[in-house]
Amino acid sequence: MFLQDWYHLDGNMRRTGLDSNPFIWIGNAQSFVINGGGIFAPCLGDSTEGLSCADDCSADNYIKSIEFEQDKTYRLRIIAGTGLIGVNFAIQGHKMTVVEVEGTVVEPYEVENLDIMPAQRYSVLVTADQAPGNYWGTTAVRYRSTAPTGYINIKYKGTPETNLTLD
């Protein structure tokens, strides 16, 4: 799982603010992507802040999916390719067992969610032990008041992934 904050400003504009004296905070990312998929949230509603949105902006078109098979256990390598945002990652209805941190094998421990900061890496085991369906893997910002949410669909084999709704 590759987690990324996505600033809609180019890198030079972000760096100018961060390198300024006095420091100029550039604000939170406008979008968050998991495995390259995500949605600019205002495109789902009425406000696009003066930006254009794709005509087909929907969870079905822009959120990536990973397929799980019932009762199998999966190792997920979670990597925070974020620039400035620390996030909390969780998979709806599933627990994760942490088995590796920063390339070092650790005594396994179970978590319902995982804080992950920029450039950190974890390996977790997740068992597909829920009823077949679609389950959200999500990110939520840590240590800030607001930021976009990242989504990935954990789809059990044989479950249609159409008509996904974000709540």
C-alpha positions in Angstrom: 0.0 0.0 0.0 1.6 3.2 -1.1 0.2 6.2 0.7 0.7 9.7 -0.7 -0.4 13.2 0.1 -1.1 15.2 -3.1 -0.6 18.9 -3.2 -2.1 20.5 -6.3 0.7 23.1 -6.3 3.9 22.2 -8.1 7.0 21.3 -6.0 8.7 24.6 -6.6 5.8 26.6 -5.2 5.6 24.3 -2.1 9.3 24.6 -1.5 9.3 28.4 -1.9 6.8 28.6 1.0 8.7 26.1 3.2 12.1 27.7 2.6 10.9 31.2 3.2 12.1 33.3 6.1 9.8 33.7 7.9 8.4 30.3 7.2 5.1 30.2 5.1 3.0 27.1 5.9 1.6 25.8 2.6 -1.4 24.1 4.2 -2.7 20.6 4.0 -2.6 18.5 0.8 -5.7 18.9 -1.4 -6.0 15.1 -2.1 -4.7 11.9 -0.7 -4.0 8.8 -2.8 -3.5 5.1 -2.0 -1.8 3.0 -4.6 -2.3 5.9 -7.1 -6.0 6.2 -6.7 -8.0 8.9 -5.0 -10.6 11.6 -5.4 -10.4 15.4 -5.0 -13.3 15.5 -2.6 -14.9 18.8 -3.8 -15.5 17.2 -7.2 -18.0 14.9 -5.5 -20.0 17.9 -4.2 -20.8 21.4 -5.3 -17.5 23.3 -4.6 -14.5 22.8 -6.9 -12.6 25.9 -5.7 -12.4 27.1 -9.3 -10.8 23.8 -10.5 -12.1 21.6 -13.2 -13.2 18.0 -12.3 -13.5 15.0 -14.5 -17.0 14.2 -15.8 -16.7 10.7 -14.5 -15.5 11.6 -10.9 -16.7 8.8 -8.7 -15.4 6.2 -6.3 -16.0 3.5 -8.9 -13.7 5.2 -11.4 -10.9 6.6 -9.2 -10.5 4.4 -6.1 -8.2 1.4 -6.5 -9.2 -2.1 -5.3 -7.3 -5.0 -3.9 -8.9 -8.4 -4.0 -8.9 -10.7 -0.9 -9.9 -14.3 -0.9 -12.1 -15.4 2.1 -10.1 -16.9 5.0 -6.7 -16.2 3.5 -4.1 -14.0 5.3 -2.3 -11.3 3.4 1.0 -9.5 4.1 0.6 -5.8 3.2 3.6 -3.5 3.0 2.5 -0.1 3.9 4.7 2.8 2.8 4.1 6.4 3.6 5.3 8.3 0.5 4.0 11.5 2.1 5.8 14.8 2.1 4.3 16.5 5.1 1.3 14.6 6.5 1.4 11.8 9.1 -1.7 9.6 8.8 -3.6 6.9 10.5 -4.4 3.8 8.3 -7.2 1.4 9.0 -9.2 -1.3 7.2 -12.9 -1.3 8.0 -13.8 -4.4 10.1 -10.3 -5.9 10.0 -7.4 -6.0 12.5 -3.8 -5.9 11.4 -0.9 -7.7 12.9 2.3 -5.7 12.7 5.3 -8.0 11.9 7.9 -5.6 10.5 8.8 -2.0 11.1 11.4 -0.1 8.9 12.8 -3.4 7.6 13.2 -5.0 11.0 11.2 -8.0 12.0 9.3 -7.3 15.3 7.4 -9.4 17.9 4.0 -9.5 16.3 1.3 -7.2 17.8 -2.3 -6.6 16.8 -3.7 -3.2 16.0 -7.0 -1.8 14.7 -5.3 1.1 13.0 -1.7 2.3 12.4 -0.1 5.7 12.7 2.4 6.1 9.9 4.6 9.2 9.4 6.4 10.4 6.2 8.8 7.8 4.8 7.9 5.1 7.4 7.3 1.5 6.3 5.4 -1.3 8.0 4.5 -4.9 7.1 1.2 -6.1 8.5 -0.8 -9.3 8.2 -4.5 -9.0 7.5 -6.9 -12.0 7.5 -9.9 -11.9 5.2 -12.2 -13.1 8.0 -15.3 -11.0 7.4 -18.4 -11.6 5.4 -17.7 -11.2 1.6 -18.1 -7.6 0.6 -16.3 -4.3 0.0 -14.4 -2.8 2.9 -12.7 0.6 2.9 -9.0 1.0 3.7 -8.7 4.6 4.7 -6.2 7.2 5.9 -7.0 10.0 8.3 -4.7 12.9 9.0 -2.8 13.0 12.3 -1.9 16.0 14.4 -3.8 18.5 12.2 -7.4 19.7 12.2 -8.4 18.7 8.7 -7.0 17.1 5.6 -8.4 14.9 2.8 -9.2 11.2 3.4 -7.5 8.5 1.3 -9.5 5.4 0.3 -8.8 2.0 -1.2 -11.4 -0.8 -1.6 -10.6 -4.1 -0.1 -12.8 -6.3 -2.2 -13.5 -9.9 -1.3 -13.3 -12.3 -4.3 -16.6 -12.6 -6.1 -18.0 -9.4 -4.7 -19.0 -6.7 -7.3 -17.2 -3.4 -6.7 -19.8 -1.2 -8.4 -21.7 1.6 -6.6 -19.1 2.2 -4.0 -20.2 5.1 -1.7 -17.9 7.3 0.4 -19.2 7.9 3.9 
